[in-house]
Amino acid sequence: ILENILLGCHFPKFIYFDPYVNFPYGAYDKIAPMYDFILAIFIWLISFGNPTVELINKIAPFYPVFLGSLTPIVIYFIAKAFWNNTKISLLSAFLVSIFPTVLYRSLLGVNDHHVAEVLLSSLTMMFLVYALLFAKNGNSIKNIKFWLFVFLTGFSLGLYFLTWVGAILFLFIIFVFLVTYYLIEFLSNKPCKWILIAGFTIFLVPLLMIAPFFGHPNITFGTYNINHLLCFTLSFFAFALLLVVSFIIEKKSFKKWAIFPIIIIIFVVSVIVLKFGFSGIFEKIIVLANGVNNNGSSLNDFRNFVSEMNPLKFQGAIDRFFALFFMYLLGFFIIIYQFLKEKKPEYLLLIIWTIITLLITGFFSFFGQVRFDIYLSVNVVLLSSFFIVKGFEFGFKSLDISSRLEKKESYYKIYFLVGSVVMLFNLVFFIIYPFPFNAGQDFPYSLPNIVSAVINTMKDPSVLSTDWQKALKWLKEKTPDPGMDFYALYKEPGIDKKTGKLNSYVYPEKSYGVLSHWEKGHAIEYYAQRPVTANPFQLGIGKKVNGKVIELGESLFFIETNENKATSYLDQLKVKYIISDNKFALLESGIFNVMVKLVQKDMTGYIDEPENLPTKYDNSMIARLHILDGSKSILE
């Protein structure tokens, strides 16, 4: 996308439709524009309007590093706003800079939008916390600084939406906080209308920011689509409803708690009306909620076959955050106690933010995916830093008190023991855990987690293998030109209004596709500059329902045992080249199992072992092409 913007002679325009994806149909990109566009502008300026591939490759790898270096600054000020403690702020900034989940996504060359996600979502929360600090005593309406930070919250949320289309996630977090805080203040007979007015403002700004990008190809299938519009609309409706219900309760002098049964009744009625009167909208809401599990994929059990979509679970949390995860939990319970005691709105925000980020990572396996651990990292950093610093302060204070007491005094032992235990607990679990119990392991696993995790992250980046690099270089240089300009501003085919499906894209007569496992699709398109059948957007995988082919794709071809059917798939998909590797072909690797399960849900017929006869795996296209060098069957 970056090269297309800069080298296609159409800067600053960028493509919404890419015919190199999901060949021979093409697909509308669902990638938010801002991440690539900001980098494109920077390279354009540096090159004085004459960018080259060489210059792009020299500058672009530093982009995630630059964004990653800004994140600790934002985290510092978030911690400062919460606790006004420089030690907690500095420790939070330090931890987020070395946390593997964040560090891995901001290494040199890892040019994806994930690091921008954590930066801009954190920036949004930072401005919201500062807005709350200026909102105290119910004088928010007249406080200019408060409204400045409210606007900056909405603006940062808009930047976040322009960087990742799934920013609905933090829209939901902020919505839950505003509604909860409003209800608490309403029941306490405190001025609270300003909370919902602030909510309107915060949500309106990002809606206006993404509005120009609606309509490619339409409100249903666009990068920003009906799901985004629906979330904003429901939020505005909920805010307005709360205002109206509150006004009626106060006007009629009802008990304040009456707001709950009224809201519940309205909610139930709304669900019934949507379910039976507007079933399309109701289904979209359900799909949207389930998107936290499957990213909107309709494939069978896809969540279980993609590593980043697996649930985090308890053990995964410990593996990623080591002993700091326990300190995070302890810090979380302390914050709950402090909120109940002090009723600070920023603590309520932190509690809701923490609960939702923990849930969406799949800590409880039925909901969420590990891909969101980068968001959880921020909460772990903040709360563990809070617990560690407060723990050391408490320990020092206890030891200091004990030093001023006579050893014979009854309280001396208590203060000395408490101070020593707290200090030792922090030292062991923060700095040296799990040493020395891991001393016998290989380097760097013999080191404390906080050190070994950083070393492992930096020494083992995800790099395309040499074999793949050579294969894609050959593919680019030695195969026929597919007749398509790789840097063109492609004409959008649009959507058929009658069928609701993508119109056919008109490809050149000599165009052809490359078929490989979906996870290599982006690499093939980028390095070889050839159209691909399948890619990591989960397009072109293939699908069957009750044994009937619904959608052609790579998995359908690779597991097929009938050669005539397999070649017919290739003909229909206009495939000229197939690329495989041993990971795709070996039954033990798991990828073949995934191919089968994506198409037919289970391994029936593929792992049976009839006596002296080849299995369906042995006769599958991937086994015969890759393992058997094109033999007709395993018996030849």
TORGU-515854 format. One line per 10 residues: number of its first residue (from 1); their letters; for each residue x negated, y, z of C-alpha. Coordinates in Angstrom, 3 decimals, padded with zeros to 6 digits. Each point is the difference from the previous one (the first is absolute). Example, Ala and Ser with C-alpha at 12.3 -4.5 7.8 and 13.67 -1.06 7.14 Angstrom:
BEGIN
1 = AS = -012.300,-004.500,007.800; -001.370,003.440,-000.660 $
***
This chain:
BEGIN
1 = ILENILLGCH = 000.000,000.000,000.000; -002.847,002.376,000.878; -001.787,-000.643,-003.291; 003.251,000.344,-001.917; 000.625,003.443,001.542; -003.505,001.254,-000.706; -001.000,-001.665,-003.279; 003.272,-000.058,-001.927; -000.092,003.644,-001.170; 003.247,000.700,001.857 $
11 = FPKFIYFDPY = -001.215,001.281,003.388; 001.779,000.802,002.327; 002.790,-002.330,-001.186; 000.009,-003.569,001.283; 001.734,-003.178,-001.074; 003.233,-001.261,001.487; 000.157,-003.023,-002.307; -002.864,-002.429,-000.653; 000.272,-002.482,-002.926; -003.192,-001.741,001.167 $
21 = VNFPYGAYDK = 001.940,-001.295,003.015; 002.435,-002.939,-000.194; -000.734,-000.595,-003.697; 001.931,-000.337,-002.327; 002.582,002.136,001.768; -001.937,002.712,001.791; 001.079,001.510,003.311; 000.579,003.290,001.710; -002.679,000.686,002.583; 001.260,000.321,003.542 $
31 = IAPMYDFILA = -003.194,001.637,001.230; 000.356,003.388,001.673; -001.852,002.660,-002.028; -001.911,002.137,002.486; -002.890,-002.263,001.002; -001.290,-000.352,-003.571; 001.009,003.506,-001.038; -002.032,001.822,002.672; -003.100,-002.000,-000.911; 000.646,000.668,-003.692 $
41 = IFIWLISFGN = 000.201,003.748,000.620; -003.269,-000.059,001.956; -001.847,-001.945,-002.708; 001.483,002.259,-002.670; -001.361,003.083,001.760; -003.416,-001.541,000.665; -000.290,-000.971,-003.685; 001.160,003.455,-001.203; 002.860,-001.694,-001.848; -002.151,-002.658,-001.702 $
51 = PTVELINKIA = 000.179,-003.137,002.171; -001.738,-003.207,-001.018; 000.195,-003.603,001.202; -003.503,000.351,001.447; 000.960,003.077,002.027; 003.208,-001.642,001.202; -001.964,-003.034,001.185; -002.454,002.210,001.888; 002.612,002.097,001.823; 003.027,-002.261,000.510 $
61 = PFYPVFLGSL = -001.667,-002.549,002.361; -000.533,002.751,002.595; 003.683,000.983,000.106; 001.126,-002.588,002.622; -003.108,000.778,002.064; 000.891,003.701,000.015; 003.612,-000.664,001.004; -001.116,-002.482,002.630; -002.337,002.595,001.508; 002.943,002.380,000.491 $
71 = TPIVIYFIAK = 002.035,-002.541,001.952; -001.993,000.208,003.282; 000.521,003.789,000.010; 003.774,-000.433,-000.191; -000.045,-002.723,002.671; -002.084,002.270,002.260; 002.665,002.724,-000.102; 002.861,-002.471,000.478; -001.640,-001.264,003.188; -000.700,003.599,001.022 $
81 = AFWNNTKISL = 003.680,000.864,-000.412; 001.145,-003.004,002.015; -002.383,000.213,002.948; -002.110,003.186,-000.305; -003.012,-002.096,000.972; -003.179,000.409,-002.047; -001.329,-003.404,001.064; 003.097,-001.800,-001.255; -000.088,002.026,-003.223; -003.674,-000.746,-000.694 $
91 = LSAFLVSIFP = 000.369,-003.705,000.785; 003.100,-000.225,-002.249; -001.873,001.658,-002.868; -002.976,-002.328,000.502; 002.090,-003.176,000.139; 002.053,000.798,-003.094; -003.218,000.613,-001.938; -001.288,-003.518,000.749; 003.274,-001.935,000.133; -000.283,-002.741,-002.684 $
101 = TVLYRSLLGV = 003.593,000.409,-001.212; -000.625,003.676,-000.809; -003.695,-000.277,-000.865; 000.582,-002.776,-002.535; 002.388,002.194,-001.966; -002.367,002.968,-000.059; -003.221,-001.694,-001.121; -001.897,001.304,-003.016; 001.877,-001.046,-003.148; 003.189,-001.284,001.680 $
111 = NDHHVAEVLL = 001.993,002.464,-002.045; 003.560,-000.739,001.049; 002.595,002.191,001.677; 000.087,-001.851,003.347; -002.515,002.288,001.703; 002.039,003.006,-001.133; 003.087,-001.637,001.490; -001.478,-000.129,003.490; -001.459,003.503,-000.335; 003.224,001.705,-001.106 $
121 = SSLTMMFLVY = 002.345,-001.983,002.254; -002.242,000.909,002.943; -000.082,003.637,-001.134; 003.810,-000.002,-000.042; 000.146,-001.322,003.547; -002.647,002.489,001.134; 002.038,002.985,-001.174; 003.166,-001.493,001.515; -001.688,-000.375,003.405; -001.196,003.611,-000.118 $
131 = ALLFAKNGNS = 003.498,001.117,-000.974; 001.314,-001.742,003.122; -002.576,001.768,002.161; 001.387,003.353,-001.190; 003.611,-001.174,000.381; 000.159,-000.195,003.769; 002.406,001.925,002.204; 002.680,000.051,-002.710; -001.353,003.140,-001.692; -000.843,-001.739,-003.249 $
141 = IKNIKFWLFV = 002.356,001.961,-002.235; -001.869,003.236,000.698; -003.510,-001.474,-000.006; -001.811,000.766,-003.274; -002.855,-002.410,000.795; 002.503,-002.792,000.524; 001.567,000.534,-003.427; -003.433,000.243,-001.602; -000.885,-003.431,001.349; 003.435,-001.351,-000.975 $
151 = FLTGFSLGLY = -000.649,001.127,-003.577; -003.523,-001.451,000.057; 001.474,-003.298,001.243; 002.389,-000.086,-002.954; -002.722,001.080,-002.418; -002.404,-002.695,001.215; 002.810,-002.546,-000.234; 000.539,001.160,-003.584; -003.701,-000.497,-000.803; 000.279,-003.454,001.524 $
161 = FLTWVGAILF = 003.020,-000.795,-002.219; -001.948,001.214,-003.043; -002.818,-002.373,000.959; 002.041,-003.105,000.808; 003.600,-000.683,-001.009; 000.484,-002.073,003.163; -000.285,003.094,002.199; 003.647,-000.669,000.900; -001.608,-001.880,002.871; -001.069,003.170,001.822 $
171 = LFIIFVFLVT = 003.209,001.741,-001.002; 001.717,-002.707,002.033; -002.378,000.394,002.974; 000.601,003.748,000.148; 003.753,-000.485,-000.471; 000.232,-002.459,002.911; -001.990,002.358,002.205; 002.091,003.083,-000.834; 003.299,-001.786,000.580; -001.197,-001.593,003.260 $
181 = YYLIEFLSNK = -001.430,003.272,001.302; 003.167,001.871,-000.961; 002.195,-002.460,001.899; -002.225,000.200,003.103; 000.109,003.788,000.006; 003.743,000.040,-000.730; 000.748,-002.251,002.961; -002.225,002.203,002.181; 002.037,003.110,-000.925; -003.044,001.642,-001.575 $
191 = PCKWILIAGF = -000.086,002.047,-003.223; -000.475,-002.607,-002.730; 001.466,001.204,-003.294; -003.447,001.257,-000.988; -001.191,-003.625,-000.145; 002.377,-000.889,-002.828; -000.596,003.312,-001.783; -003.720,-000.781,000.136; 000.806,-003.464,-001.354; 001.887,001.501,-002.957 $
201 = TIFLVPLLMI = -003.029,002.180,-000.759; -002.575,-002.777,000.370; 001.948,-002.279,-002.356; 001.023,002.651,-002.529; -003.584,001.040,-000.799; -001.209,-003.443,-001.208; 003.258,-000.560,-001.899; -000.651,003.199,-001.956; -003.620,-001.049,-000.547; 000.876,-003.351,-001.594 $
211 = APFFGHPNIT = 003.078,001.304,-001.874; -001.973,000.884,-003.192; -001.075,-003.633,-000.312; 003.491,-001.519,-000.099; 001.214,-001.252,-003.361; -002.821,-002.160,-001.395; 001.772,-001.902,-001.444; 003.048,000.728,002.159; 001.159,000.310,003.587; 000.220,-003.801,000.353 $
221 = FGTYNINHLL = -003.386,-001.213,-001.262; -002.247,003.021,000.478; -003.057,000.404,002.182; 002.275,002.055,002.216; 003.452,-001.463,-000.300; 003.391,-000.538,001.549; -001.608,-001.566,003.089; -001.793,003.237,000.850; 003.060,002.119,-000.727; 002.137,-002.338,002.088 $
231 = CFTLSFFAFA = -002.316,000.209,003.030; -000.108,003.793,-000.059; 003.773,000.230,-000.529; 000.789,-002.366,002.870; -002.369,001.941,002.261; 001.650,003.329,-000.809; 003.415,-001.589,000.491; -001.032,-001.399,003.400; -001.338,003.382,001.152; 003.183,001.757,-001.099 $
241 = LLLVVSFIIE = 002.146,-002.679,001.641; -001.817,000.391,003.308; 000.517,003.755,-000.102; 003.726,-000.369,-000.733; 000.575,-002.672,002.661; -001.934,002.030,002.577; 002.045,003.100,-000.828; 003.278,-001.910,000.396; -001.071,-001.498,003.344; -000.978,003.402,001.362 $
251 = KKSFKKWAIF = 003.102,001.679,-001.455; 002.345,-002.586,001.538; -002.015,-000.180,003.245; -000.455,-003.749,-000.329; -002.566,-001.859,002.037; -003.412,000.197,-001.647; -000.394,-003.773,-000.117; 003.049,-000.158,-002.274; -002.372,000.725,-002.875; -001.141,-003.645,000.034 $
261 = PIIIIIFVVS = 003.354,-001.754,-000.572; 000.915,002.629,-002.595; -003.276,-000.575,-001.884; 000.388,-003.778,000.237; 003.563,000.170,-001.377; -001.097,002.278,-002.851; -002.951,-002.302,-000.750; 002.167,-003.137,-000.121; 002.601,001.704,-002.199; -002.747,001.303,-002.311 $
271 = VIVLKFGFSG = -001.498,-003.484,-000.368; 003.421,-001.473,-000.842; 000.720,002.742,-002.534; -003.402,-000.444,-001.638; 000.276,-003.786,000.035; 003.377,-000.181,-001.687; 000.350,003.371,-001.701; -003.555,000.725,-001.139; -001.597,-003.439,-000.107; -002.792,001.173,-002.316 $
281 = IFEKIIVLAN = -001.223,002.569,002.514; 000.368,-002.481,002.858; -002.148,-002.565,-001.840; -002.658,002.614,-000.704; -000.180,000.810,003.720; -000.485,-003.705,000.817; -002.665,-000.389,-002.699; -001.714,003.137,001.236; -000.130,-001.318,003.573; -001.319,-003.349,-001.203 $
291 = GVNNNGSSLN = -002.692,001.803,-001.996; -002.131,000.034,003.160; -000.229,-003.772,-000.472; -000.273,-000.487,-003.747; -000.821,003.352,-001.643; 003.190,-000.398,-002.022; -001.151,-003.205,-001.716; 002.759,-002.362,-001.088; -002.308,-003.010,-000.338; 000.461,-003.049,002.197 $
301 = DFRNFVSEMN = -001.704,000.428,003.381; -002.572,002.384,-001.502; -000.811,001.375,003.450; -001.549,-003.323,001.004; -002.356,-000.130,-002.985; -001.676,003.418,000.058; -002.528,000.541,002.774; 000.848,003.648,000.635; 003.698,-000.840,000.248; -000.481,-002.669,002.680 $
311 = PLKFQGAIDR = 001.102,000.926,003.539; -002.730,001.217,002.373; 001.100,-002.026,003.049; -001.585,000.189,003.444; -003.215,-001.813,-000.886; -000.456,002.174,-003.079; 000.273,003.113,002.153; -002.769,-001.279,002.285; -002.178,-000.965,-002.983; 000.328,003.473,-001.509 $
321 = FFALFFMYLL = -000.071,002.172,003.103; -001.831,-002.340,002.443; 000.290,000.898,003.707; 001.127,003.519,-000.863; 003.400,-001.457,-000.874; 000.564,-000.905,003.664; -001.068,003.500,001.052; 002.406,001.381,-002.597; 002.857,-001.974,001.561; -000.930,001.133,003.501 $
331 = GFFIIIYQFL = -000.248,003.612,-001.179; 003.405,-000.347,-001.655; 001.680,-001.097,003.241; -001.657,002.863,001.869; 001.363,002.475,-002.572; 003.489,-001.456,000.462; -000.334,000.555,003.739; -001.238,003.574,-000.512; 002.868,000.769,-002.365; 002.565,-001.249,002.504 $
341 = KEKKPEYLLL = -001.695,002.142,002.608; -000.747,003.194,-001.967; 002.487,-000.186,-002.938; -002.529,001.448,-002.461; 001.344,-000.229,-003.574; -003.480,-000.674,-001.412; -000.162,-003.166,002.140; 003.376,-001.090,-001.364; -001.368,000.511,-003.522; -003.080,-002.078,000.837 $
351 = IIWTIITLLI = 002.158,-002.792,001.452; 002.291,-000.203,-003.055; -002.935,000.346,-002.404; -001.838,-002.816,001.788; 002.971,-002.386,000.147; 000.860,000.369,-003.686; -003.583,-000.331,-001.253; -000.458,-003.126,002.112; 003.208,-001.514,-001.396; -000.735,000.705,-003.667 $
361 = TGFFSFFGQV = -003.359,-001.784,000.179; 001.724,-003.292,000.665; -001.078,-000.282,003.616; 003.218,-001.969,000.279; -000.284,-002.275,-003.020; 003.576,000.379,-001.264; -000.479,003.657,-000.941; -002.791,002.087,-001.532; -003.317,-000.635,-001.727; -003.665,000.287,000.926 $
371 = RFDIYLSVNV = -000.578,002.580,-002.750; 001.281,002.625,002.456; -002.768,-000.688,002.528; -001.647,003.191,-001.208; 002.877,001.954,001.589; -000.148,-002.045,003.178; -003.717,000.849,000.225; 000.842,003.629,000.750; 002.223,-000.947,002.936; -002.542,-002.531,001.299 $
381 = VLLSSFFIVK = -002.733,002.638,-000.185; 002.043,002.656,001.812; 001.404,-002.158,002.786; -003.138,-002.057,000.626; -002.080,003.211,000.141; 002.510,001.433,002.464; -000.193,-003.102,002.170; -003.807,-000.240,-000.157; -000.674,003.634,000.868; 002.618,000.096,002.743 $
391 = GFEFGFKSLD = -001.378,-003.272,001.309; -003.550,001.338,000.193; 001.233,003.239,001.578; 001.977,-001.958,002.600; -002.962,-002.290,000.652; -002.447,002.903,000.423; 002.432,001.784,002.259; 000.467,-003.079,002.187; -003.752,-000.553,000.275; -000.520,003.684,000.738 $
401 = ISSRLEKKES = 002.545,-000.140,002.828; -001.584,-003.164,001.387; -003.449,001.684,-000.029; 001.340,002.700,002.319; 001.470,-002.499,002.452; -001.833,-001.851,002.710; -000.489,-003.677,-000.816; 001.764,-000.917,003.200; 003.168,001.891,-000.928; 002.922,-002.213,-001.093 $
411 = YYKIYFLVGS = 000.573,001.863,-003.317; -003.640,-000.227,-001.092; 000.258,-003.603,-001.221; 003.292,000.671,-001.785; -001.305,003.000,-001.967; -003.335,-001.681,-000.705; 001.609,-003.248,-001.146; 002.653,001.679,-002.184; -002.528,002.352,-001.586; -002.469,-002.803,-000.706 $
421 = VVMLFNLVFF = 002.619,-002.350,-001.482; 001.451,002.674,-002.299; -003.465,001.065,-001.207; -001.073,-003.592,-000.574; 003.254,-000.823,-001.833; -000.509,002.900,-002.411; -003.677,-000.790,-000.569; 000.646,-003.672,-000.704; 003.052,000.272,-002.239; -000.879,003.238,-001.773 $
431 = IIYPFPFNAG = -003.732,-000.332,-000.607; -001.327,-003.566,000.347; 003.016,-002.338,-000.520; -000.280,-002.965,-000.697; -003.740,-000.095,000.725; -001.653,-002.136,001.432; 002.552,-002.719,-000.845; -000.757,000.412,-003.719; -003.799,000.065,000.420; -000.448,-003.325,-001.790 $
441 = QDFPYSLPNI = 001.730,001.119,-003.213; -001.744,001.196,-003.158; -000.806,003.674,-000.483; 001.935,002.319,000.069; 002.661,-002.092,001.760; -002.327,-000.284,002.996; 000.387,003.742,000.622; 002.828,001.760,001.864; 003.166,000.274,-002.135; -000.186,003.758,-000.246 $
451 = VSAVINTMKD = -003.373,-000.354,-001.787; 000.456,-003.238,-001.961; 003.320,001.131,-001.489; -001.609,003.100,-001.498; -002.959,-001.960,-001.411; 002.282,-002.605,-001.562; 002.184,002.659,-001.567; -002.928,001.828,-001.582; -001.977,-003.010,-001.192; 002.821,-001.844,-001.756 $
461 = PSVLSTDWQK = 001.991,002.350,-002.253; 002.362,-001.456,-002.562; -002.003,-000.108,-003.242; 000.927,-001.660,-003.288; -002.223,-003.054,-000.525; -002.801,000.051,-002.576; 001.740,-002.698,-002.072; 003.149,002.098,-000.220; -001.971,003.133,-000.870; -001.755,-001.818,-002.848 $
471 = ALKWLKEKTP = 003.254,-001.539,-001.249; 001.790,003.364,-000.072; -002.966,001.697,-001.674; 000.116,-002.692,-002.710; 003.764,000.405,-000.313; -000.358,003.747,-000.564; -002.890,-000.199,-002.473; 000.630,-003.233,-001.921; 003.764,-000.235,-000.433; 002.215,001.751,-002.576 $
481 = DPGMDFYALY = 001.299,003.470,000.691; 003.635,-000.348,001.177; 000.850,003.143,-001.977; 000.897,002.118,003.028; -001.716,003.151,001.225; -001.040,-000.742,003.586; 000.115,003.714,000.890; 003.230,000.958,-001.784; 002.947,001.801,001.571; 002.421,-002.802,-000.821 $
491 = KEPGIDKKTG = 003.527,000.763,-001.081; 002.470,-001.138,002.645; 002.533,-002.560,-001.332; 002.615,000.890,002.597; 002.853,-002.147,001.272; 002.940,-001.408,-001.947; 003.047,001.690,001.561; 002.266,-002.946,-000.787; -002.160,-002.854,001.296; -002.057,001.954,002.542 $
501 = KLNSYVYPEK = -003.137,-001.729,-001.291; -003.237,001.385,-001.396; 000.147,000.811,-003.706; -002.474,-001.873,-002.208; -003.352,001.685,-000.402; -001.203,000.010,-003.616; -003.443,-001.613,-000.034; -002.342,-000.024,-003.020; 000.228,-003.144,-002.102; -003.522,-001.123,000.942 $
511 = SYGVLSHWEK = 000.450,000.474,003.754; -000.442,-002.981,002.288; -000.175,-000.801,003.699; -002.374,-001.663,002.439; 001.440,-002.534,002.442; -001.558,-000.619,003.393; 001.033,-000.301,003.637; 001.810,003.142,001.094; -002.621,001.079,002.556; -002.537,000.615,-002.833 $
521 = GHAIEYYAQR = 002.353,002.096,-002.140; -001.308,003.420,001.040; -003.619,-001.071,-000.529; 000.732,-001.302,-003.501; 001.832,003.180,-000.983; -002.684,002.293,001.419; -003.251,-001.751,-000.952; 001.040,-001.724,-003.232; 002.573,002.583,-001.090; 002.360,-002.696,-001.177 $
531 = PVTANPFQLG = 003.758,-000.394,000.651; 000.760,-002.529,002.735; 002.963,-002.279,000.562; -000.041,000.124,003.795; -001.453,002.320,002.636; 000.057,000.729,003.764; 003.257,001.937,-000.348; 001.476,-003.534,-000.076; 000.978,000.400,-003.639; -000.348,-002.829,-002.532 $
541 = IGKKVNGKVI = -000.183,-002.857,002.509; 002.872,-002.078,-001.344; 003.194,-001.235,001.579; 002.352,-002.968,-000.113; 003.471,-000.409,001.492; 001.391,-003.542,000.293; -002.640,-001.188,-002.453; 000.943,002.595,-002.615; -002.607,002.502,-001.153; 001.184,003.488,000.908 $
551 = ELGESLFFIE = -003.221,001.905,-000.557; -003.190,-000.967,-001.814; -003.333,000.527,001.682; -003.435,-001.294,000.936; 001.015,-002.387,002.782; 002.619,-001.573,-002.243; -002.684,-000.675,-002.628; -002.767,-001.216,002.313; 002.177,-002.636,001.745; 001.744,-001.209,-003.171 $
561 = TNENKATSYL = -000.704,-003.662,-000.901; 001.617,000.010,-003.440; -002.421,001.372,-002.576; 002.698,001.006,-002.482; 001.852,001.999,002.659; -003.243,001.588,001.160; -000.975,001.157,-003.472; 003.508,001.314,-000.588; -000.412,002.131,003.136; -003.237,001.411,-001.428 $
571 = DQLKVKYIIS = 001.651,000.717,-003.352; 002.884,001.838,001.612; -002.383,002.016,002.183; -002.320,000.683,-002.997; -002.984,-001.258,001.986; -003.309,-000.326,-001.851; -002.400,-000.663,002.902; 000.263,-001.829,003.309; -002.402,000.511,002.920; -000.210,-002.399,002.920 $
581 = DNKFALLESG = -002.450,-000.810,002.761; -000.501,-002.823,002.456; 002.030,001.751,002.705; 003.043,-000.145,-002.242; -000.570,-003.612,-000.979; -000.987,-001.835,003.163; 002.918,-001.490,001.873; -001.778,000.464,003.340; -000.514,003.754,-000.506; 003.670,000.752,000.462 $
591 = IFNVMVKLVQ = 000.446,002.185,-003.084; 001.408,-002.871,-002.081; 002.365,-000.760,002.877; 001.109,003.632,-000.036; 000.648,-000.137,-003.753; 002.235,-003.019,000.409; 001.868,001.328,003.024; 000.648,003.363,-001.646; 001.667,-001.798,-002.911; 001.797,-002.899,001.707 $
601 = KDMTGYIDEP = -000.253,000.679,003.792; -001.808,-003.254,000.909; -002.668,-002.440,-001.268; 002.437,-002.740,-001.065; -001.581,-002.104,-002.756; -003.390,001.689,000.098; -001.609,-001.717,002.978; 001.571,-003.445,-000.412; -002.568,-002.688,-000.750; 001.464,-002.806,-002.117 $
611 = ENLPTKYDNS = -002.313,-003.001,-000.219; -002.473,000.311,-002.924; 002.027,002.807,-001.542; -000.819,003.710,-000.248; 002.049,002.387,002.118; 001.748,003.087,-001.300; -002.964,001.963,001.326; -002.385,-002.070,-002.131; 002.121,000.711,-003.094; 000.561,003.671,000.765 $
621 = MIARLHILDG = -001.416,002.574,-002.405; -002.372,001.484,002.596; -001.500,-003.412,000.868; -000.292,-001.113,-003.634; -001.503,003.280,-001.196; -002.308,000.826,002.884; -000.880,-003.325,001.634; 000.286,-002.331,-003.003; -001.306,002.366,-002.710; 003.175,-000.215,-002.066 $
631 = SKSILE = 000.472,-003.766,000.085; 003.428,-001.238,-000.931; 000.343,-001.839,003.313; -002.116,-001.139,002.914; -000.141,-003.536,-001.384; -001.903,001.039,-003.147 $
***
